[in-house]
Each structure stands twice: as structure tokens, then as C-alpha cells.
Amino acid sequence: MGNEQYLIVSYFVVGAGCLGLAVATYALLRRSFGALSAIAPGGRLGRILRRLFLIGIILPALFGFFSVTFRGCDRDTYEAIIKDQAYLMAKNQEQLGAALSYVAIALLVWGLIVSIGFLVLGKKKKGSG
């Protein structure tokens, strides 16, 4: 396989891997997040949060994947990019790393959302009780 074919195949394989990473993360945390969102007052908010959770995990993984560019200071043409297979492999690893970072940040944001929700819910219960 030449470098051009490697670039095409690896780009789609790494993209699918990033998407798979996001789906696996969602599958692992779906029940826990569903249980937490069920506690939310007014079932409508909990349903909205559950639906947004999938999107809120998949989109950051894709944003991380697409945030990596193959162009660089010394590689600004397509021919220069496909000349070095080690460079292509490094960029694939960078794409996976960026997707992992973005998913981790998304999970921190979701954790913050849930924490704020519990604080607000706790204050409402103390105020009404």
C-alpha cells in the first residue's frame, strides 16, 4: 500500500475509531447518567438531558478528530504530506489523542452540569422543606 492509500484508509479508520470511542463512552455511562437525570425535577428536563448526552459525547470526539490538520510549517503541499508515512502515522495518533482529550473535557462539562443540577435541586428541597 502506498502512502496515498495509507492516508485515505487511515483517515477513515481513525475517524471511525474516534466515533467508536465516543459511542463506547456513551454506552458505559448511559445508565448512570440516565439515573442521575431521572432525579431532575419535572421529567421533561431529564429527558432533554438524556437526549443531549449522546450528542454531547459524539460531537466533541468528532471535533477533536477534525481539529488536527495534516499541513504544517514544512509540509504545506499534498505531495510533501504523503511523502513521509511516519508523519502520517504521527498525525493519526494526534487525531486519536485530540479526540480523547475532547471527550474527557466533555465529560468534565457534563459532570459540572450534573453537579450544578444537584446543588440547585438541593437548595430547592431545603427551601421548601
N, C-alpha and C positions, 0 to 999 in steps of 0.2 A: 504494500500500500504506500503510495506516495504521500508527501506532506500535504498536498492539497486535499486529497481524500481523507487523510487523517484529521485535518482541520474541520471538514464538514461533518464527519462521523462523530468526532469527539465533542463538537459543539452541541449536537443534538443529544448525545448520550449524557453529557454533563447537565444539560438543561433538563432532561428527563430525571436525572438523579436529584437535582435541586427540587424539582416538583415532587418527586417521591419522598424526599426528606421532609418537605412541608406536610404532605399527606400523612406520613408516618407520625409526625409530631402531633398533628391534629387527632389522629386515631388514638394515640396514647393518652392525650389529655381531654378528649371529648367528654367522657363520663364525669370526670372530676369537675370540669368547667360547667357541664350541664347541671350537676348537683348544686354547684355554687350559684348558678344563675337562677335556679328554681327557688332559691331563698328570697330573691328580689321581690319587693312588694309590687303587686299588680302584675300578673303573669305576662303581660304584653312586653314589658322591659326585658324579662328573662328570655323570652322567645327571640326578641331582636338581638340580644347579646349572643345567644347560641348561634344564630344565623350568621352574624358578623364574625364570629370566631374563626370559621373556616376561611373566609376571605382575608381576615386579619393575620392569618398564618401563611397562606399561599402567596399573597401579593408581596410581602417582604422577601420571601425566598426568591421570587422572580425578579424583584428589584435588585437584590444582591447579585444575582446571576448576570443581569443586563448592565450592572454598574461597571463591570470590568471591560476595558477596551483593549484590543489587541495592538493598537497603534501606540508607539512610544517615541521617545526622542530620536533614537537611531533606527526605528522601524516605522516609517511613515507610508510605505507603499506595500501593496499586497504581495508583491514578489519578495520583498525583504521579510515580511511576516512569515510566509510559508517556507522560507529557506531553512529555518532552524527548527527542527522538531522538538528539541529540548525547550525552546522558548514557548512553543505551543503547549507542551505538557505543563510548564510552569503557569501559563495563563489559565489552563483548565483547573489546576489546583487553586489558583487565586479566585476563580469563579466559585468553586465549592466553598472556599473559606469565607468569601463575601456573603454567600447565601446563608451559611451557618451563623455568621455574625448578625445579619439582618433578622433571622428567625429568633436568635437569642434576644435581641433588642425588642422585637415584637412581643415575646413572652414577658419581658420585663414590663412593657407598657400594659399588657393585659393584666398582669399582676397588680400594677398600680391602679388600674380601673376597678378591679375586684376589691382591693384594699379600700379605696375611696368609697365604693358602694357599701362595704361593711361599716365604715365609720359613719356614713350618713344614716344607714339603717339603724345602727346602734344608738345614735343621738335621737332619732325619731322615737325609738322604743323607750328610751329613758325619759324623754319629754312627755310622752303620752301615758306612761305608767306611773 
